[in-house]
């Protein structure tokens, strides 16, 4: 089961409060502003700044 669209609609980056979008591979949520990618583990987004990786564009 993937992350629901309802959840994606309300989630924001905990650092800069910008919206997040599902990555193309479906394995993370990418912030539209600071480019941090938060992992999804067992269909649960891990929205911790320490767990995020900064992706180049």
Steps between C-alpha positions, in 0.01 A plus 500: 500500500644835400473834676147632450434813298314649798815473710717642221266798478561602862867408552761778493873512559560525877794735441371762256124417493491471120288228331654159434449283193544128450828412327474327161611167651244531782765447768499851647339841530693793355463856628425743220705776663805364687530177293518270802373149433327330791498118479189284500547185710230232508257746333557757778669833419790571737471878531812555712757755384782273622375217275469716186758520224556814295462421131657706226222593252 
